[in-house]
Structure formats: structure tokens, C-alpha cells
Amino acid sequence: MRLFLAAALLLAGLPAQAATPGAWAALDTTARKACERDIRRIASKARVSTVSGRVSGIGEARDGDRFYGLLLTGRTANFPSQWLCLYDKRVKTATAREIEKR
């Protein structure tokens, strides 16, 4: 038991390891697929062509890195469209909505 506690204290004092480029790429791919699925759910004729922007580190004070945001560009029924999508990294779901241009 003492060995376990000593190891836990030692590991707690080490700095957190940065995410690897491969981990970021995997998150980006997973989030994009989930976002595209939600976009097609709300607009069956929508087609996403590019990711226009990314935002990481979205969340409340106690969980500041829960969501990953994507700004997606494409077309719906042959009209230009943009969507904002938030991917919940904890429960692995996406919520997307079309951005209205005024």
C-alpha cells in the first residue's frame, strides 16, 4: 500500500504530457465524422467540404477542455453553408447548427 501511495505521489508531481500530433489528428477525424453525421441528420442534402476553423479548450471552469469546436464549410441543396459544431470529448457526441448569414 505504501508503495502504491509513493508511486501515486511521484506521478502527481510530474508535468502533464502534451498531446502528440497523432492524437490531435485522431481527435480531429473523430470530431469531424461525428459533426458531419449530425449535420446530415438535420439537413440530409448537406455536404461538408472543409474545416474552416478549430477551437479547443471549451468548457466550464471545472472542465475547461471538454469540448472541441469545428467551423465547417460546405453546401446544402447547392447553396453555400457553414456550420458550428461542438464535439463533446467525454461522451463522444456532436451537436451542429447552421450559421445564419445576415
DSSP file (Angstrom, degrees, kcal/mol; ACC not computed):
  #  RESIDUE AA STRUCTURE BP1 BP2  ACC     N-H-->O    O-->H-N    N-H-->O    O-->H-N    TCO  KAPPA ALPHA  PHI   PSI    X-CA   Y-CA   Z-CA
    1    1 A M     >        0   0    0      0, 0.0     4,-2.3     0, 0.0     5,-0.2   0.000 360.0 360.0 360.0 -42.4    0.0    0.0    0.0
    2    2 A R  H  >  +     0   0    0      1,-0.2     4,-2.6     2,-0.2     5,-0.2   0.885 360.0  53.1 -64.2 -37.4    2.8    2.4    0.8
    3    3 A L  H  > S+     0   0    0      2,-0.2     4,-2.4     1,-0.2    -1,-0.2   0.910 108.6  49.9 -63.1 -41.6    4.5    1.7   -2.5
    4    4 A F  H  > S+     0   0    0      2,-0.2     4,-2.4     1,-0.2    -2,-0.2   0.925 112.1  47.4 -62.5 -45.3    1.2    2.5   -4.3
    5    5 A L  H  X S+     0   0    0     -4,-2.3     4,-2.4     2,-0.2    -2,-0.2   0.900 111.7  50.6 -64.5 -40.7    0.9    5.8   -2.4
    6    6 A A  H  X S+     0   0    0     -4,-2.6     4,-2.3     2,-0.2    -1,-0.2   0.917 111.6  47.6 -63.4 -42.7    4.5    6.7   -3.1
    7    7 A A  H  X S+     0   0    0     -4,-2.4     4,-2.6     2,-0.2    -2,-0.2   0.903 111.3  51.1 -64.9 -40.5    4.1    6.0   -6.8
    8    8 A A  H  X S+     0   0    0     -4,-2.4     4,-2.1     1,-0.2    -2,-0.2   0.910 111.4  47.3 -63.7 -42.3    0.9    8.0   -6.9
    9    9 A L  H  X S+     0   0    0     -4,-2.4     4,-1.2     2,-0.2    -1,-0.2   0.896 112.0  50.6 -65.9 -39.9    2.5   11.0   -5.3
   10   10 A L  H  < S+     0   0    0     -4,-2.3     4,-0.5     1,-0.2     3,-0.4   0.931 112.6  45.5 -63.3 -45.8    5.5   10.7   -7.6
   11   11 A L  H >< S+     0   0    0     -4,-2.6     3,-0.9     1,-0.2    -1,-0.2   0.841 107.4  58.7 -67.8 -33.2    3.3   10.6  -10.7
   12   12 A A  H 3< S+     0   0    0     -4,-2.1    -1,-0.2     1,-0.2    -2,-0.2   0.805 103.5  53.7 -65.8 -28.2    1.1   13.5   -9.4
   13   13 A G  T 3< S+     0   0    0     -4,-1.2    -1,-0.2    -3,-0.4    -2,-0.2   0.601  89.0  95.7 -83.4 -11.0    4.2   15.7   -9.3
   14   14 A L  S <  S-     0   0    0     -3,-0.9     3,-0.1    -4,-0.5     2,-0.0  -0.531  84.3-105.1 -79.2 145.9    5.3   15.1  -12.9
   15   15 A P        -     0   0    0      0, 0.0    -1,-0.1     0, 0.0     2,-0.1  -0.360  41.7 -98.9 -66.8 150.1    4.2   17.6  -15.6
   16   16 A A        -     0   0    0      1,-0.1     2,-0.3    -4,-0.1    -4,-0.0  -0.412  38.4-116.3 -67.7 143.5    1.4   16.6  -17.9
   17   17 A Q        -     0   0    0     -2,-0.1    -1,-0.1    -3,-0.1     2,-0.1  -0.639  27.7-118.0 -83.1 137.2    2.5   15.3  -21.2
   18   18 A A        -     0   0    0     -2,-0.3     2,-0.1     1,-0.1    -1,-0.1  -0.397  35.8 -98.1 -70.5 150.5    1.4   17.3  -24.3
   19   19 A A        -     0   0    0      1,-0.1    -1,-0.1    -2,-0.1     0, 0.0  -0.423  40.1-120.1 -68.2 144.2   -0.8   15.6  -26.8
   20   20 A T     >  -     0   0    0      1,-0.1     4,-2.0    -2,-0.1     3,-0.2  -0.415  21.6-110.5 -80.5 159.9    1.0   14.1  -29.8
   21   21 A P  H  > S+     0   0    0      0, 0.0     4,-2.3     0, 0.0     5,-0.2   0.863 121.1  55.8 -57.4 -34.7    0.3   15.3  -33.4
   22   22 A G  H  > S+     0   0    0      2,-0.2     4,-2.2     1,-0.2     5,-0.1   0.879 105.3  50.7 -65.4 -37.5   -1.2   11.8  -34.0
   23   23 A A  H  > S+     0   0    0     -3,-0.2     4,-2.3     2,-0.2    -1,-0.2   0.896 110.9  48.5 -67.0 -39.5   -3.6   12.3  -31.0
   24   24 A W  H  X S+     0   0    0     -4,-2.0     4,-2.7     2,-0.2    -2,-0.2   0.909 111.4  50.0 -65.7 -41.0   -4.7   15.7  -32.4
   25   25 A A  H  X S+     0   0    0     -4,-2.3     4,-2.4     2,-0.2    -2,-0.2   0.898 110.8  49.5 -63.8 -40.1   -5.3   14.2  -35.8
   26   26 A A  H  X S+     0   0    0     -4,-2.2     4,-2.6     2,-0.2     5,-0.2   0.911 111.8  48.3 -65.5 -42.3   -7.3   11.4  -34.4
   27   27 A L  H  X S+     0   0    0     -4,-2.3     4,-2.9     2,-0.2     5,-0.3   0.927 111.8  50.2 -61.9 -44.5   -9.5   13.8  -32.4
   28   28 A D  H  X S+     0   0    0     -4,-2.7     4,-2.4     1,-0.2    -2,-0.2   0.915 112.7  45.8 -61.2 -44.5  -10.0   16.0  -35.5
   29   29 A T  H  X S+     0   0    0     -4,-2.4     4,-2.3     2,-0.2    -1,-0.2   0.926 115.1  46.5 -64.7 -46.0  -11.0   13.0  -37.6
   30   30 A T  H  X S+     0   0    0     -4,-2.6     4,-2.1     1,-0.2    -2,-0.2   0.921 114.7  46.9 -63.2 -45.2  -13.4   11.6  -34.9
   31   31 A A  H  X S+     0   0    0     -4,-2.9     4,-2.6    -5,-0.2    -2,-0.2   0.913 111.6  51.0 -65.1 -42.8  -15.0   15.0  -34.3
   32   32 A R  H  X S+     0   0    0     -4,-2.4     4,-2.8    -5,-0.3     5,-0.2   0.921 110.4  48.7 -62.8 -43.6  -15.4   15.8  -38.0
   33   33 A K  H  X S+     0   0    0     -4,-2.3     4,-2.0     1,-0.2    -1,-0.2   0.920 113.3  47.1 -62.1 -43.2  -17.1   12.5  -38.6
   34   34 A A  H  X S+     0   0    0     -4,-2.1     4,-1.9     2,-0.2    60,-0.2   0.892 113.4  48.9 -65.4 -39.2  -19.5   13.0  -35.7
   35   35 A C  H  X S+     0   0    0     -4,-2.6     4,-2.5     2,-0.2    -2,-0.2   0.920 110.0  50.4 -66.1 -44.3  -20.2   16.6  -36.8
   36   36 A E  H  X S+     0   0    0     -4,-2.8     4,-2.5     1,-0.2    -1,-0.2   0.884 108.7  53.4 -62.0 -37.9  -20.9   15.5  -40.4
   37   37 A R  H  X S+     0   0    0     -4,-2.0     4,-1.4    -5,-0.2    -1,-0.2   0.917 111.0  45.5 -61.6 -43.2  -23.3   12.8  -39.1
   38   38 A D  H  X S+     0   0    0     -4,-1.9     4,-1.6     2,-0.2    -2,-0.2   0.873 111.3  52.8 -70.2 -35.8  -25.2   15.4  -37.0
   39   39 A I  H  X S+     0   0    0     -4,-2.5     4,-2.2     1,-0.2     3,-0.2   0.927 109.7  48.3 -63.7 -44.5  -25.3   17.9  -40.0
   40   40 A R  H  < S+     0   0    0     -4,-2.5    -1,-0.2     1,-0.2    -2,-0.2   0.804 106.3  59.4 -66.5 -27.7  -26.8   15.2  -42.3
   41   41 A R  H  < S+     0   0    0     -4,-1.4     3,-0.2    -5,-0.2    -1,-0.2   0.897 115.3  33.3 -65.1 -39.6  -29.3   14.4  -39.6
   42   42 A I  H  < S+     0   0    0     -4,-1.6     2,-0.3     1,-0.3    -2,-0.2   0.710 135.7  23.8 -91.3 -20.6  -30.7   17.9  -39.6
   43   43 A A    ><  -     0   0    0     -4,-2.2     3,-2.1    -5,-0.2    -1,-0.3  -0.765  64.8-169.6-146.2  95.3  -30.1   18.6  -43.4
   44   44 A S  T 3  S+     0   0    0      1,-0.3    -4,-0.1    -2,-0.3    -1,-0.1   0.738  87.8  52.5 -62.3 -24.7  -30.0   15.4  -45.5
   45   45 A K  T 3  S+     0   0    0      2,-0.0    32,-0.9    32,-0.0    33,-0.3   0.385  84.0 117.5 -91.7   4.6  -28.7   17.3  -48.6
   46   46 A A  E <   -A   76   0A   0     -3,-2.1     2,-0.4    30,-0.2    30,-0.2  -0.482  42.6-171.1 -75.4 141.0  -25.8   18.9  -46.7
   47   47 A R  E     -A   75   0A   0     28,-3.0    28,-2.5    -2,-0.2     2,-0.4  -0.977  12.2-147.7-134.3 119.8  -22.3   18.2  -47.8
   48   48 A V  E     +A   74   0A   0     -2,-0.4    26,-0.3    26,-0.2     3,-0.1  -0.712  20.6 171.4 -86.8 133.5  -19.3   19.3  -45.8
   49   49 A S  E     +     0   0A   0     24,-3.0     2,-0.3    -2,-0.4    25,-0.2   0.760  58.0   8.0-110.6 -38.0  -16.2   20.1  -47.9
   50   50 A T  E     -A   73   0A   0     23,-2.1    23,-2.7     0, 0.0     2,-0.6  -0.955  59.8-120.2-144.0 160.3  -13.7   21.7  -45.5
   51   51 A V  E     -A   72   0A   0     -2,-0.3    21,-0.3    21,-0.2     3,-0.1  -0.930  27.0-175.4 -97.7 117.0  -12.9   22.5  -41.9
   52   52 A S  E     -     0   0A   0     19,-3.0     2,-0.3    -2,-0.6    20,-0.2   0.699  62.6  -4.1 -88.4 -21.5  -12.6   26.3  -41.7
   53   53 A G  E     -A   71   0A   0     18,-1.4    18,-2.5     2,-0.0     2,-0.3  -0.988  55.2-148.8-167.4 159.9  -11.6   26.6  -38.1
   54   54 A R  E     -A   70   0A   0     -2,-0.3     2,-0.4    16,-0.2    16,-0.2  -0.983   5.8-170.4-136.3 146.2  -11.0   24.8  -34.9
   55   55 A V  E     -A   69   0A   0     14,-2.4    14,-3.4    -2,-0.3     2,-0.3  -0.984   8.8-177.0-136.4 125.5  -11.3   25.7  -31.2
   56   56 A S  E     +A   68   0A   0     -2,-0.4    12,-0.2    12,-0.2    10,-0.1  -0.781  58.2  48.4-114.6 165.2  -10.1   23.6  -28.3
   57   57 A G  E     +     0   0A   0     10,-0.5     2,-0.5    -2,-0.3    -1,-0.2   0.858  67.4 152.8  78.6  36.6  -10.4   24.1  -24.6
   58   58 A I  E     +A   67   0A   0      9,-1.5     9,-2.8    -3,-0.2     8,-0.5  -0.848  25.2  85.5-100.0 133.5  -14.1   24.9  -24.4
   59   59 A G  S    S-     0   0    0     -2,-0.5     5,-0.2     7,-0.2     2,-0.1  -0.948  74.1 -61.2 164.2-179.3  -15.9   24.1  -21.2
   60   60 A E    >   -     0   0    0      3,-0.5     3,-1.0    -2,-0.3     6,-0.1  -0.268  62.0 -88.7 -83.0 176.4  -16.8   25.4  -17.8
   61   61 A A  G >  S+     0   0    0      1,-0.3     3,-0.5     2,-0.1    -1,-0.1   0.844 126.6  45.8 -58.0 -38.6  -14.3   26.2  -15.1
   62   62 A R  G 3  S+     0   0    0      1,-0.3    -1,-0.3     2,-0.1     2,-0.0   0.669 127.5  27.5 -80.5 -16.1  -14.1   22.7  -13.6
   63   63 A D  G X  S+     0   0    0     -3,-1.0     3,-1.3     1,-0.1    -3,-0.5  -0.472  70.8 163.4-143.7  64.4  -13.8   21.0  -17.1
   64   64 A G  T <  S+     0   0    0     -3,-0.5    -3,-0.1     1,-0.3     3,-0.1   0.477  73.6  45.7 -71.7  -3.6  -12.2   23.5  -19.3
   65   65 A D  T 3  S+     0   0    0     -8,-0.1    -1,-0.3     1,-0.1    -6,-0.2  -0.056  75.8 110.2-128.1  34.1  -11.2   21.1  -22.1
   66   66 A R  S <  S+     0   0    0     -3,-1.3    23,-2.6    -8,-0.5    24,-0.4   0.859  71.5  51.8 -78.6 -35.4  -14.4   19.1  -22.5
   67   67 A F  E     -AB  58  88A   0     -9,-2.8    -9,-1.5    21,-0.2   -10,-0.5  -0.750  58.7-159.8-110.9 151.5  -15.5   20.4  -25.9
   68   68 A Y  E     -AB  56  87A   0     19,-2.1    19,-2.8    -2,-0.3     2,-0.4  -0.998  19.4-150.5-125.2 123.0  -13.8   20.7  -29.3
   69   69 A G  E     -AB  55  86A   0    -14,-3.4   -14,-2.4    -2,-0.4     2,-0.4  -0.764  11.5-171.2-102.9 141.8  -15.3   23.1  -31.7
   70   70 A L  E     -AB  54  85A   0     15,-2.7    15,-2.6    -2,-0.4     2,-0.6  -0.989  15.8-152.8-128.6 138.9  -15.3   23.0  -35.5
   71   71 A L  E     -AB  53  84A   0    -18,-2.5   -19,-3.0    -2,-0.4   -18,-1.4  -0.960  26.6-166.5-106.0 116.1  -16.3   25.5  -38.1
   72   72 A L  E     -AB  51  83A   0     11,-2.7    11,-2.5    -2,-0.6     2,-0.4  -0.830   9.1-159.3-111.9 142.9  -17.3   23.5  -41.2
   73   73 A T  E     +AB  50  82A   0    -23,-2.7   -24,-3.0    -2,-0.4   -23,-2.1  -0.934  34.7 105.3-121.3 142.8  -17.9   24.8  -44.7
   74   74 A G  E     -AB  48  81A   0      7,-2.5     7,-2.7    -2,-0.4     2,-0.3  -0.862  57.7 -70.5-176.7-147.3  -19.9   23.1  -47.5
   75   75 A R  E     -AB  47  80A   0    -28,-2.5   -28,-3.0     5,-0.3     2,-0.4  -0.986  19.4-160.5-139.3 146.7  -23.2   23.2  -49.4
   76   76 A T  E >  S-AB  46  79A   0      3,-2.7     3,-1.8    -2,-0.3   -30,-0.2  -0.987  87.1 -17.9-125.9 119.2  -26.8   22.4  -48.7
   77   77 A A  T 3  S-     0   0    0    -32,-0.9    -1,-0.1    -2,-0.4   -31,-0.1   0.883 129.9 -53.1  50.3  42.8  -29.0   21.8  -51.7
   78   78 A N  T 3  S+     0   0    0    -33,-0.3    -1,-0.3     1,-0.2   -32,-0.0   0.583 115.9 115.5  70.9  14.1  -26.3   23.6  -53.8
   79   79 A F  E <  S-B   76   0A   0     -3,-1.8    -3,-2.7     1,-0.0    -1,-0.2  -0.907  76.0-101.1-109.9 142.6  -26.2   26.7  -51.6
   80   80 A P  E     +B   75   0A   0      0, 0.0     2,-0.3     0, 0.0    -5,-0.3  -0.336  48.8 179.6 -61.4 140.2  -23.1   27.7  -49.6
   81   81 A S  E     -B   74   0A   0     -7,-2.7    -7,-2.5   -34,-0.1     2,-0.3  -0.977  20.0-163.5-141.8 153.7  -23.4   26.8  -46.0
   82   82 A Q  E     -B   73   0A   0     17,-0.4    17,-3.2    -2,-0.3     2,-0.4  -0.990  10.5-166.0-134.6 146.0  -21.4   27.0  -42.8
   83   83 A W  E     -BC  72  98A   0    -11,-2.5   -11,-2.7    -2,-0.3     2,-0.5  -0.969  15.1-145.2-131.7 147.2  -22.0   25.1  -39.5
   84   84 A L  E     -BC  71  97A   0     13,-2.6    13,-2.1    -2,-0.4     2,-0.4  -0.953  25.6-174.6-106.2 129.0  -20.7   25.4  -36.0
   85   85 A C  E     -BC  70  96A   0    -15,-2.6   -15,-2.7    -2,-0.5     2,-0.5  -0.987  15.8-159.4-130.0 133.8  -20.2   22.1  -34.3
   86   86 A L  E     -BC  69  95A   0      9,-2.4     9,-2.0    -2,-0.4     2,-0.6  -0.960  10.1-158.3-110.5 124.7  -19.3   21.2  -30.7
   87   87 A Y  E     -BC  68  94A   0    -19,-2.8   -19,-2.1    -2,-0.5     2,-0.8  -0.903  10.9-142.4-104.1 122.1  -17.9   17.8  -30.1
   88   88 A D  E  >> -BC  67  93A   0      5,-3.2     4,-1.6    -2,-0.6     5,-0.8  -0.754  10.5-165.1 -85.5 110.0  -18.1   16.5  -26.5
   89   89 A K  T  45S+     0   0    0    -23,-2.6    -1,-0.2    -2,-0.8   -22,-0.1   0.756  83.4  54.5 -70.3 -24.1  -14.9   14.6  -25.9
   90   90 A R  T  45S+     0   0    0    -24,-0.4    -1,-0.2     1,-0.1   -23,-0.1   0.951 123.5  21.7 -75.6 -49.5  -16.2   12.9  -22.8
   91   91 A V  T  45S-     0   0    0      2,-0.1    -2,-0.2     0, 0.0    -1,-0.1   0.461 101.1-128.3 -99.9  -1.7  -19.4   11.4  -24.2
   92   92 A K  T  <5 +     0   0    0     -4,-1.6     2,-0.3     1,-0.2    -3,-0.2   0.905  61.6 129.6  58.7  48.4  -18.2   11.4  -27.8
   93   93 A T  E   < -C   88   0A   0     -5,-0.8    -5,-3.2     2,-0.0     2,-0.4  -0.906  44.0-144.3-127.6 159.5  -21.2   13.2  -29.3
   94   94 A A  E     -C   87   0A   0     -2,-0.3     2,-0.4    -7,-0.2    -7,-0.2  -0.934   6.7-164.3-125.4 147.8  -21.6   16.2  -31.6
   95   95 A T  E     -C   86   0A   0     -9,-2.0    -9,-2.4    -2,-0.4     2,-0.4  -0.982  17.9-178.9-129.7 119.7  -24.1   19.0  -31.9
   96   96 A A  E     +C   85   0A   0     -2,-0.4     2,-0.3   -11,-0.2   -11,-0.2  -0.908   8.1 180.0-122.1 146.3  -24.1   21.0  -35.1
   97   97 A R  E     -C   84   0A   0    -13,-2.1   -13,-2.6    -2,-0.4     2,-0.2  -0.995  32.3-109.5-142.0 145.5  -26.1   24.0  -36.2
   98   98 A E  E     -C   83   0A   0     -2,-0.3     2,-0.5   -15,-0.2   -15,-0.3  -0.499  31.0-124.6 -73.3 141.0  -26.0   26.0  -39.4
   99   99 A I        -     0   0    0    -17,-3.2   -17,-0.4    -2,-0.2     2,-0.4  -0.771  22.9-137.0 -87.2 124.1  -24.7   29.5  -39.2
  100  100 A E        -     0   0    0     -2,-0.5     2,-0.5   -19,-0.1   -19,-0.0  -0.679  11.9-145.4 -83.6 131.2  -27.2   32.1  -40.5
  101  101 A K              0   0    0     -2,-0.4    -1,-0.0     1,-0.1    -2,-0.0  -0.840 360.0 360.0 -97.4 131.2  -25.8   34.8  -42.6
  102  102 A R              0   0    0     -2,-0.5    -1,-0.1     0, 0.0    -2,-0.0   0.366 360.0 360.0-121.2 360.0  -27.4   38.2  -42.3
